[in-house]
Amino acid sequence: MRLATLKKNEAEIHENNFKIIGLDDEAGVIKTLKVILERSGYEFKGYTNHTEAIEELKKSHFDLLILDYLLDNINGSQVVEIIRSFNKELYILLLTGHSECAPPLETLEKNEIQGYCAKSDDSSQLMLLIKSAYKSIAMMNEIKMTRNGLSNILKAAPQLFQLQPIDVILEYILLNLLEIVESKDAFILADNIVKEDSEKETYYRGVGKFNTDINTFTTMFSPLHMMYAGTARMQHKTVSYESGVFFPLLNDRQESIGVIYVELDDHKKLDILEIYANQAASSINNAFLHSLLSIKNNELNKTYEIIKTRYEETIDTLRLAVDAKDEYTRGHSDRVAKYSVQIGKCFSQLKENDLALLNVGGTFHDIGKIGTADDILLSDRKLNDLEYQEIKKHPLNGAKILSALSMFNEIVPLVMYHHERIDGKGYPNGLKGDEIPFLARILSVADAFDAMTTNRVYRQKLSLEDAIAQLEKGSGTQFDTVIVEKFAQLLKSKEIEID
């Protein structure tokens, strides 16, 4: 335990890049300091000449100075006075050869010297003071970082809330964001949810490597990016992904209106960024509410249509990739889409838009399997419990991928709930009966039927009669009774063509 704690502390110190400079006219002391400090994870640079040490402090950043109080040619207090003339923040510890030579309290206070320590063969007291200094400096840096971040947010507020075109606001949000976190690369996807569903638009803006046209951006926006962006939007929480972070944009009604992505080396500013993301969301929503969308088409490259088309193409490519992994499931998604639409036509209450949703939902229902390992998807044996739990993640993963953009909001419930059961024993949420969206119940029947009537690596396909019998057996427990009845009638009357 002690060794593990020591390694953890060393890693934390290294991560924070804590730099110490030492000044002592005895070379042996400098060598000893270098050994014990570097062994503990600190970065150390030592000098025996005060002029060289002062010049190094002028040109390089250090967190802590360990200073011999009685140097040969100059008093330690004089060195401190010189340093304080150009650096007020450096943490200073004085070393004294004898306790009776300790500097007076007035000297310590006047030059803001944080402490002193007698030289000794036992370095434990010095290391304790250094550790205390490290914690104090880390705390002060965090306070300073928070103060600076909040200051930047306050400075940005007036311009954020000016009545400006949305493209101007998005660019200003990103540029100010990069100033807060000292990053270079970020982008925003923002939805105009003020408009009617049929007129909703999504706007994109990027800076750094994301400052590109929409066609290029969609090739950079990987399936995992989609899933993590969707997670941030669905769960209304910040999500870290590799070298970056997704922040959800929520309006005053806590509706998701988009996402900000920024690449970060240091995740310590997440709290500040969450505050800024809230302010950015208010600003964006404010612009939409005032209908200030005076953007030239060529400025945003017809963003909405391009993003929608490219995203659909990307997801369709992923869907085909999932199907193609297994020769037994090729064409599965297309058939599920076809069966779902034909079942849907049996219900007079369903409109053309509902049938369109069934078609798209059927096509994309297994998109979440893109993240499932091949050895699980292609297994020719019964899955063990861990493997089965992994395969059960695909509806939620698919919902996350589709949730990245609001244009797929109506598809998400179909994908997410197509493995729920009427008796509540399905997944991922254990919904039952009417809690399961009606279109998802249709998709569930179509999906199960196609699985039964196609060969799989672990079994032969069922005959049409046996498949109908299995559906009827699961009616009222696994499947919706009315949907099974309608589908069985279609199949028995041969009004539906089986591929």
C-alpha positions in Angstrom: 0.0 0.0 0.0 2.8 2.4 0.9 4.6 1.7 -2.4 1.4 2.2 -4.4 0.7 5.5 -2.6 4.3 6.6 -3.3 4.0 5.8 -7.0 0.6 7.6 -7.2 2.1 10.7 -5.6 5.1 10.6 -8.0 2.8 10.3 -11.0 0.7 13.2 -9.7 3.8 15.4 -9.2 5.1 14.5 -12.7 1.7 15.2 -14.3 1.6 18.6 -12.7 5.2 19.3 -13.9 6.3 20.7 -10.5 9.7 22.4 -11.0 12.2 23.2 -8.2 15.3 25.3 -8.5 18.0 25.1 -5.8 20.8 27.6 -4.9 23.6 26.6 -2.6 27.3 27.4 -2.8 28.1 23.8 -1.8 28.1 21.5 -4.8 27.6 18.5 -2.6 24.3 19.9 -1.2 23.0 20.5 -4.8 23.9 16.9 -5.8 22.1 15.5 -2.7 19.0 17.6 -3.4 19.0 16.5 -7.0 19.0 12.8 -6.0 16.3 12.9 -3.3 14.0 15.3 -5.2 14.2 13.5 -8.6 13.7 10.2 -6.8 10.5 11.6 -5.4 9.2 12.7 -8.8 10.1 16.4 -8.8 11.9 18.2 -11.6 15.1 19.8 -10.2 17.7 22.2 -11.4 20.6 23.3 -9.1 23.1 26.2 -9.1 26.1 27.2 -6.9 26.3 30.7 -8.5 23.5 33.1 -7.5 23.8 35.2 -10.6 23.2 32.2 -12.8 20.3 31.1 -10.7 18.7 34.5 -10.9 19.1 34.6 -14.7 17.5 31.2 -14.9 14.5 32.3 -12.8 14.1 35.3 -15.1 13.8 33.2 -18.3 12.2 30.0 -17.0 9.2 29.1 -14.8 9.8 27.4 -11.4 7.4 26.6 -8.7 9.8 26.5 -5.7 13.2 27.8 -4.8 15.3 26.1 -2.1 17.9 28.7 -1.1 20.9 28.6 1.2 20.5 31.5 3.6 24.3 32.0 4.1 26.0 32.1 0.7 29.7 33.0 0.2 29.3 36.3 -1.6 25.8 37.4 -0.8 23.2 37.0 1.9 20.1 34.9 1.1 17.8 37.8 2.0 19.5 39.9 -0.6 18.9 37.2 -3.2 15.3 37.1 -2.3 14.9 40.9 -2.6 16.3 40.7 -6.2 14.0 37.8 -7.1 11.0 39.6 -5.6 11.6 42.6 -7.8 10.5 40.5 -10.8 8.8 37.4 -9.4 6.2 37.9 -6.6 4.7 34.4 -6.8 7.7 32.0 -6.4 7.5 29.8 -3.3 10.8 30.1 -1.3 12.3 27.8 1.3 15.5 28.9 3.1 18.1 26.4 4.2 20.3 27.2 7.2 23.4 25.5 8.4 22.6 26.1 12.0 19.3 26.8 13.7 20.8 29.9 15.5 21.4 31.4 12.0 17.8 31.3 11.1 16.6 34.6 9.5 14.5 36.9 11.7 10.7 36.7 11.3 10.6 40.2 9.9 12.8 39.1 7.1 10.6 36.2 6.3 7.5 38.3 6.2 9.0 41.3 4.3 10.2 39.1 1.4 7.3 36.6 1.6 9.5 33.7 2.4 7.2 30.8 3.1 9.5 28.7 5.3 13.0 27.6 6.4 14.7 24.4 7.3 18.0 23.5 9.1 20.4 21.5 7.0 20.6 17.9 8.2 21.6 14.4 7.2 18.0 13.5 7.7 16.0 15.0 4.8 12.6 14.1 6.1 11.8 17.6 7.5 12.8 19.2 4.2 10.8 16.7 2.2 7.8 17.4 4.4 8.1 21.1 3.8 8.4 20.5 0.0 5.4 18.4 0.0 3.5 21.1 1.9 4.7 23.6 -0.6 3.6 21.4 -3.5 0.1 21.2 -2.1 -0.1 24.9 -1.4 1.1 25.8 -4.9 -1.3 23.3 -6.5 -4.2 24.9 -4.5 -3.2 28.4 -5.5 -2.8 27.4 -9.1 -6.3 25.9 -9.1 -7.7 29.1 -7.5 -5.9 31.2 -10.1 -7.1 29.0 -12.9 -10.7 29.2 -11.7 -10.4 33.0 -11.2 -9.0 33.5 -14.7 -11.5 31.2 -16.2 -14.4 32.9 -14.6 -12.9 36.3 -15.6 -12.8 35.2 -19.2 -16.4 34.0 -19.0 -17.5 37.3 -17.5 -15.6 39.2 -20.2 -17.2 37.1 -22.9 -20.8 37.5 -21.6 -21.6 40.9 -23.2 -20.6 39.8 -26.7 -22.2 36.4 -26.3 -25.6 37.9 -25.6 -25.5 40.6 -28.3 -28.1 40.1 -31.0 -25.8 38.7 -33.7 -26.1 36.1 -36.5 -25.7 32.5 -35.2 -22.4 32.0 -37.2 -20.8 34.9 -35.5 -21.9 33.6 -32.1 -20.7 30.1 -32.7 -17.3 31.3 -33.8 -17.0 33.7 -30.8 -17.9 30.8 -28.4 -15.2 28.6 -29.8 -12.5 31.3 -29.8 -13.2 32.3 -26.2 -13.4 28.6 -25.2 -9.9 28.0 -26.5 -8.6 31.0 -24.6 -10.1 29.6 -21.4 -8.5 26.1 -21.8 -5.4 26.9 -23.9 -6.5 24.5 -26.5 -6.4 24.7 -30.3 -9.1 22.4 -31.6 -12.8 22.4 -31.0 -16.2 22.3 -32.7 -19.9 23.0 -32.0 -22.9 21.2 -33.4 -26.0 23.3 -32.5 -29.7 22.6 -33.3 -32.3 25.2 -33.9 -35.0 23.6 -31.7 -37.1 26.7 -31.8 -38.4 25.7 -35.2 -41.0 23.1 -36.0 -39.8 19.5 -36.2 -39.9 19.5 -40.0 -37.8 22.6 -40.2 -35.2 21.9 -37.6 -31.7 22.7 -38.6 -28.2 21.8 -37.3 -25.3 24.2 -37.5 -21.6 23.4 -37.4 -18.6 25.5 -36.6 -15.0 24.4 -36.0 -11.7 25.9 -35.1 -8.2 24.5 -35.4 -8.1 21.2 -37.2 -11.9 21.2 -37.2 -11.9 24.5 -39.2 -12.9 22.7 -42.3 -15.7 22.2 -44.7 -18.6 19.9 -43.7 -17.6 17.1 -46.1 -14.2 16.8 -44.5 -15.6 17.2 -41.0 -17.9 14.2 -41.4 -14.9 12.0 -42.3 -13.2 13.1 -39.0 -16.4 12.4 -36.9 -15.8 8.7 -36.2 -18.4 6.2 -34.9 -17.0 6.5 -31.4 -17.2 10.3 -31.6 -20.9 9.8 -32.6 -21.5 7.6 -29.6 -19.9 9.8 -27.0 -21.5 12.9 -28.5 -24.8 11.1 -28.3 -24.1 10.1 -24.7 -23.5 13.7 -23.7 -26.7 14.8 -25.3 -28.9 11.9 -24.0 -27.6 11.9 -20.4 -27.1 15.7 -20.2 -23.6 15.3 -18.8 -19.9 15.9 -19.7 -18.3 12.9 -21.4 -14.5 12.5 -21.8 -13.2 10.7 -25.0 -9.5 10.1 -25.6 -7.9 13.5 -25.8 -11.1 15.5 -25.7 -14.3 16.2 -23.9 -17.9 16.6 -25.1 -20.1 19.2 -23.3 -23.9 19.1 -23.8 -25.6 22.3 -24.7 -28.9 22.6 -22.7 -31.4 25.4 -23.0 -33.4 26.8 -20.0 -35.9 24.0 -20.3 -33.0 21.5 -20.0 -33.5 20.3 -23.6 -30.4 19.3 -25.6 -29.7 21.8 -28.3 -26.3 20.5 -29.3 -22.8 19.7 -28.2 -19.4 21.3 -27.8 -16.2 19.2 -28.3 -12.8 20.5 -27.3 -9.5 18.7 -27.2 -7.8 19.0 -23.7 -4.5 17.9 -22.2 -5.6 19.1 -18.7 -9.0 18.1 -17.5 -8.8 20.2 -14.4 -10.9 23.0 -16.0 -14.0 20.9 -16.5 -16.1 22.8 -13.9 -15.2 26.1 -15.6 -16.0 24.7 -19.0 -19.4 23.4 -17.8 -20.3 26.9 -16.6 -19.2 28.3 -20.0 -21.1 25.6 -21.9 -24.3 26.7 -20.0 -23.7 30.3 -21.0 -22.9 29.3 -24.6 -26.2 27.3 -24.8 -28.2 30.3 -23.5 -26.5 32.5 -26.1 -27.2 30.1 -28.9 -30.8 29.6 -27.9 -31.2 33.4 -27.6 -30.1 33.8 -31.2 -32.6 31.3 -32.4 -35.4 32.8 -30.4 -34.7 36.2 -32.1 -34.6 34.5 -35.5 -31.2 36.1 -36.2 -30.2 33.5 -38.7 -28.9 35.9 -41.3 -26.2 33.5 -42.6 -25.2 33.3 -46.2 -25.6 29.8 -47.6 -22.0 29.6 -48.8 -20.7 30.6 -45.3 -22.1 27.4 -43.7 -21.9 25.3 -46.9 -25.6 24.4 -46.5 -24.7 22.8 -43.2 -27.9 21.1 -42.3 -28.5 19.2 -45.5 -24.8 18.2 -45.8 -24.5 17.0 -42.2 -27.8 15.1 -42.5 -26.8 13.5 -45.8 -23.2 12.7 -44.7 -24.3 11.4 -41.3 -26.9 9.1 -42.9 -24.3 7.9 -45.3 -21.8 7.3 -42.5 -24.4 5.3 -40.4 -25.5 3.4 -43.4 -21.9 2.4 -44.1 -21.5 1.3 -40.5 -24.8 -0.6 -40.7 -23.6 -2.5 -43.8 -20.3 -3.1 -42.1 -22.1 -4.8 -39.2 -24.2 -6.9 -41.6 -21.1 -7.8 -43.6 -19.2 -9.1 -40.6 -21.4 -12.3 -40.7 -22.5 -13.9 -44.0 -25.5 -15.2 -42.1 -26.8 -11.7 -41.3 -26.2 -10.0 -44.6 -29.3 -8.1 -45.6 -30.8 -8.5 -42.2 -31.4 -4.8 -41.5 -32.9 -4.2 -44.9 -35.3 -7.1 -44.4 -36.3 -6.0 -40.9 -37.0 -2.5 -42.3 -39.2 -4.0 -45.1 -41.2 -6.3 -42.7 -41.6 -3.4 -40.2 -43.1 -1.1 -42.8 -45.5 -3.9 -44.1 -46.6 -4.6 -40.5 -47.1 -0.8 -40.0 -49.4 -0.5 -43.0 -51.9 -2.8 -41.1 -52.5 -0.1 -38.5 -54.7 2.7 -39.8 -53.6 5.1 -37.1 -50.0 5.1 -38.4 -49.2 7.9 -40.8 -46.6 8.1 -43.6 -44.1 9.6 -41.2 -44.5 6.6 -38.9 -43.9 4.2 -41.8 -40.8 6.3 -42.7 -39.6 6.0 -39.1 -40.1 2.2 -39.2 -38.1 2.0 -42.4 -35.1 4.0 -41.0 -35.4 2.4 -37.6 -35.3 -1.1 -39.2 -32.3 -0.1 -41.3 -30.3 1.2 -38.3 -31.6 -1.0 -35.5 -28.4 -2.9 -35.1 -26.0 0.0 -35.6 -24.8 -0.3 -32.0 -23.1 -3.7 -32.9 -20.4 -1.7 -34.6 -18.7 -1.7 -31.2 -19.2 -5.4 -30.4 -16.1 -7.7 -30.7 -16.2 -10.0 -33.7 -15.5 -13.1 -31.6 -18.8 -12.4 -29.8 -20.8 -11.5 -33.0 -19.5 -14.5 -35.0 -19.6 -17.0 -32.2 -20.8 -20.5 -33.2 -21.5 -21.5 -29.6 -23.8 -20.4 -26.8 -22.5 -17.1 -25.4 -21.4 -17.0 -21.7 -22.9 -14.5 -19.3 -20.2 -11.8 -19.9 -20.5 -12.1 -23.6 -24.3 -12.0 -23.5 -24.1 -8.8 -21.3 -21.8 -7.3 -24.0 -24.2 -8.1 -26.8 -27.0 -6.6 -24.8 -25.3 -3.2 -25.0 -25.9 -2.7 -28.7 -29.4 -1.1 -28.4 -28.1 1.6 -26.1 -24.9 2.1 -28.1 -27.0 2.5 -31.2 -29.2 5.1 -29.5 -26.1 7.0 -28.5 -24.7 7.1 -32.0 -28.0 8.3 -33.4 -28.5 10.9 -30.6 -25.4 12.9 -31.7 -27.7 14.9 -34.0 -31.3 15.9 -33.2 -32.5 14.9 -36.7 -32.6 11.3 -35.6 -34.4 11.9 -32.3 -37.5 10.1 -33.5 -35.5 7.0 -34.5 -33.7 6.7 -31.2 -36.6 5.0 -29.3 -37.0 2.3 -32.0 -33.3 1.5 -31.9 -33.1 1.7 -28.1 -36.1 -0.4 -27.2 -36.4 -3.1 -30.0 -35.2 -5.8 -27.5 -37.7 -4.9 -24.8 -40.4 -7.5 -24.0 -44.1 -7.1 -23.2 -43.5 -9.0 -19.9 -40.7 -6.6 -18.8 -37.9 -9.1 -19.1 -36.2 -7.5 -22.0 -33.3 -5.0 -22.2 -31.8 -2.4 -21.8 -34.5 -0.8 -19.5 -36.9 -3.7 -18.7 -39.9 -1.8 -20.0 -43.2 -3.7 -20.3 -46.5 -3.4 -22.1 -47.4 0.0 -23.3 -44.2 1.5 -21.8 -42.5 0.2 -24.9 -43.1 2.6 -27.9 -45.5 1.1 -30.4 -43.1 1.4 -33.3 -40.4 -0.4 -31.3 -42.9 -3.2 -30.6 -43.4 -3.6 -34.4 -39.6 -3.6 -34.9 -39.2 -6.3 -32.3 -41.5 -8.7 -34.1 -39.9 -8.0 -37.5 -36.4 -8.4 -36.1 -37.2 -11.7 -34.3 -39.0 -13.1 -37.4 -36.1 -12.4 -39.7 -33.7 -14.0 -37.2 -35.8 -17.1 -37.2 -36.1 -17.4 -41.0 -32.5 -17.0 -41.9 -29.6 -19.4 -41.3 -27.3 -18.6 -38.5 -23.9 -20.0 -37.7 -25.3 -21.8 -34.6 -28.6 -23.1 -36.2 -30.6 -23.7 -39.4 -33.4 -21.4 -40.3 -37.0 -22.3 -39.3 -39.7 -22.9 -41.8 -42.4 -20.2 -42.3 -44.9 -22.3 -40.3 -42.5 -22.9 -37.4 -41.5 -19.2 -37.3 -45.2 -18.1 -37.2 -45.7 -20.7 -34.4 -42.8 -19.2 -32.4 -44.2 -15.7 -32.8 -47.6 -16.8 -31.6 -46.0 -18.7 -28.7 -44.2 -15.4 -27.6 -47.4 -13.4 -28.1 -48.3 -11.5 -24.9 -45.0 -12.3 -23.2 -42.2 -11.4 -25.6 -44.3 -9.7 -28.3 -47.3 -7.4 -28.6 -50.4 -9.7 -29.2 -52.1 -7.5 -31.8 -48.9 -6.9 -33.8 -48.3 -10.7 -33.9 -51.9 -11.3 -35.1 -51.6 -8.8 -37.9 -48.2 -10.0 -39.0 -49.3 -13.7 -38.9 -52.3 -12.8 -41.1 -50.0 -11.2 -43.6 -47.7 -14.2 -43.7 -50.4 -16.8 -43.9 -52.2 -14.9 -46.7 -48.9 -14.5 -48.5 -49.5 -10.8 -48.7 -45.9 -10.3 -47.6 -43.0 -11.6 -49.6 -40.3 -13.5 -47.6 -36.8 -13.0 -48.9 
